[in-house]
Structures are given as C-alpha cells and as structure tokens.
Amino acid sequence: MDAGTPLTVGTWVAARAGADCALSAAAAVAAGERAAFALTRPPGHHAGADFFGGYCFLNNAALAAQQLRDQGFERVAVLDLDYHHGNGTQAIFYERTEVFFLPAFMATRLLNTRFTWAMPMSRVKMPGWVLIATCPWRGSDFALWRAALTTALQGIQSYGAQALVVSLGLDTFEGDPIAGFKLQSADYLQVGQDLAAAGLPTVLVFEGGYAVAEVGINAVNLLQGFMEMT
C-alpha cells in the first residue's frame, strides 16, 4: 500500500463495484459482443495480487483478462494506455505466458522474450514475451505517442492474442494535472480507430484521467472512433 491510497468507509464497496463492472464487460465480450467499456472507479492497474496503491485497490483490467481466459480465450493481451506504468497488472501476469501485458507508451521493440520493465531478466520464464522499451518523455506529442501505440499493437498481433483488454488511461491528455503528454481531445478519435483496427474482441477498462472538464469528452471521442471502425 501507499499513504496516498487510504482505506475509508466506502472503499471496499466502490472497489468491488468497479471490479464487477469490469467483469460484466468481459462477460459481455465473451458472450459475443465486439467490445464493451467498463466505466470503473476507482481505477485498478496499480493494484497487484497482494498490494494496492496509486488510488487502486482491485485490478479491474486483470480481472477482466482472467474472465476472458476463463471463458475460453487462450491468449489475451492487456494494453495499458495510461500515462503511468501499470505495475500491478505486470506483477499479476509476470510469470504467465497466456496473458501478454504491455504499456503502449513504453513500446519500441518486441523480442521473443517476456516484458520485464524494471525486473531482472534472470526471472524470465520461457516461452513468453519481453518488450524492450524506452518511454517517450514528458511533453511527448501525439505523433510520438501514436508511434509507440502502433508498435504495441503490432506486438499484440505477433503474440497471437485472441482478445484485448485496454487499460484506458486518459491522463495522456495535454491538460491533465498530474501527467505530461500532449494529446489533444481530437486525437482520441484516432486512438479509438487504431484500437478497433486490431480486429480483436475488446474490453476497455477506465484507468487514470484527472482533467475533470475534459475527461468525458476524451472518453466519448475514443469510443466514437472505435465504433466508426466496427
């Protein structure tokens, strides 16, 4: 845990409701829907199997991925689009090869080993995947960010994913108060189109996004872009 993620009277009820929302979205996709959006709060990608932090208590995206696995998808990819690294999701799936986790903003090159951001190579179990990555730094614009997204989506195709879970962080927006990328609201239309072009059954799970006046606009733009391609 961290001191910035306190437990209060309503914490468990809210966290469980968010997790149930993600599970319902995954169940809908497993039943045949092309995509589903889980509007989850609190977020989840900083929560691991035995720790919480970063405003996260239960890992909604990981639960959705496991739900898809339980419903028959042999290979599931979890693509994290948040400005911040989804350390909880990585920790949960680190030693499993049937779920491939990668954060798009770090993606530069894919090798036939497993993604090990900030973890020793000696712990890698084969066969699996590793993403050798460098992160676009604070101030990166949409062109640079989209290039990383393209690399990530290519990696997901190479992995042979049958379904996709997107940790949908919208704190990449230029006006977000605790991040530093420069995506504009209109850019999220293209992000949605790029995600849909992957052609996979997709669960989108809401993560970060703290520009309160614009976060709804950005979410709608991304979903609109996705629907335009389906």
Secondary structure as the mmCIF struct_conf table of DSSP 4:
data_model
#
loop_
_struct_conf.conf_type_id
_struct_conf.id
_struct_conf.beg_label_comp_id
_struct_conf.beg_label_asym_id
_struct_conf.beg_label_seq_id
_struct_conf.end_label_comp_id
_struct_conf.end_label_asym_id
_struct_conf.end_label_seq_id
TURN_TY1_P TURN_TY1_P1 ALA A 3 GLY A 4
BEND BEND1 THR A 5 THR A 5
TURN_TY1_P TURN_TY1_P2 VAL A 9 GLY A 10
HELX_RH_AL_P HELX_RH_AL_P1 THR A 11 ALA A 30
TURN_TY1_P TURN_TY1_P3 ALA A 31 GLY A 32
BEND BEND2 ARG A 34 ARG A 34
STRN STRN1 ALA A 35 ALA A 38
BEND BEND3 ARG A 41 PRO A 42
TURN_TY1_P TURN_TY1_P4 HIS A 45 HIS A 46
BEND BEND4 ALA A 49 ASP A 50
STRN STRN2 GLY A 53 GLY A 53
TURN_TY1_P TURN_TY1_P5 GLY A 54 TYR A 55
STRN STRN3 CYS A 56 CYS A 56
BEND BEND5 PHE A 57 LEU A 58
HELX_RH_AL_P HELX_RH_AL_P2 ASN A 60 ASP A 70
TURN_TY1_P TURN_TY1_P6 GLN A 71 GLY A 72
BEND BEND6 GLU A 74 GLU A 74
STRN STRN4 VAL A 76 ASP A 80
BEND BEND7 ASP A 82 HIS A 84
HELX_RH_AL_P HELX_RH_AL_P3 ASN A 87 PHE A 93
TURN_TY1_P TURN_TY1_P7 TYR A 94 GLU A 95
BEND BEND8 THR A 97 GLU A 98
STRN STRN5 VAL A 99 PRO A 103
HELX_RH_3T_P HELX_RH_3T_P1 ALA A 104 MET A 106
STRN STRN6 ALA A 107 LEU A 110
BEND BEND9 ASN A 112 THR A 113
TURN_TY1_P TURN_TY1_P8 TRP A 117 ALA A 118
BEND BEND10 MET A 119 MET A 119
HELX_RH_3T_P HELX_RH_3T_P2 MET A 121 ARG A 123
BEND BEND11 MET A 126 PRO A 127
STRN STRN7 LEU A 131 ALA A 133
TURN_TY1_P TURN_TY1_P9 ARG A 138 GLY A 139
HELX_RH_AL_P HELX_RH_AL_P4 PHE A 142 TYR A 159
TURN_TY1_P TURN_TY1_P10 GLY A 160 GLY A 160
BEND BEND12 GLN A 162 GLN A 162
STRN STRN8 ALA A 163 LEU A 168
TURN_TY1_P TURN_TY1_P11 ASP A 171 THR A 172
STRN STRN9 PHE A 173 PHE A 173
TURN_TY1_P TURN_TY1_P12 GLU A 174 GLY A 175
TURN_TY1_P TURN_TY1_P13 PRO A 177 ILE A 178
STRN STRN10 LEU A 183 LEU A 183
TURN_TY1_P TURN_TY1_P14 SER A 185 ALA A 186
HELX_RH_AL_P HELX_RH_AL_P5 ASP A 187 ALA A 197
TURN_TY1_P TURN_TY1_P15 ALA A 198 ALA A 198
BEND BEND13 LEU A 200 LEU A 200
STRN STRN11 THR A 202 PHE A 206
HELX_RH_AL_P HELX_RH_AL_P6 VAL A 212 GLU A 228
TURN_TY1_P TURN_TY1_P16 MET A 229 MET A 229
#
